């Protein structure tokens, strides 16, 4: 359920939510927040992928460029996942 107030800035929206105890609370959220978009599914890494990613992280916390592309290819992951 949405409720709008003329006192709210253009970038905010108020919604009413019911908490676990049944009480209704009002919260203010940015209008740009897409509450209807489905959540992204969490990536499940294999044991080998985790091991390689953790080893690479120990060596260098920020993998970029060709190293990132090559690691993603070797692990059959996207560069974003790496």
C-alpha positions, 0 to 999 in steps of 0.5 A, a space after each residue: 500500500 502506498 501513501 503520498 504526502 505533498 510534504 515529501 520531496 520528489 525523490 521519496 515515497 512513503 509506504 506502509 508495512 506490517 512488521 512481524 508483530 502485526 504493527 503497521 509502520 510507515 517507511 520512506 524510500 527513494 522513488 528510484 528503488 524498484 521494489 517490484 523487480 525480482 531479486 537477482 539469484 545468488 551465484 553458487 560457486 564450486 569448491 574449485 572456483 572458490 579456492 581459485 578466487 580466494 587464492 587470487 584475492 590473497 595475491 591481489 585484491 583487485 583483479 582487472 584487465 586481462 587477468 580478470 578476463 583470463 580468470 573468468 574464462 578459466 573458471 567459466 564465470 563472467 567477469 562480473 562474478 570474478 
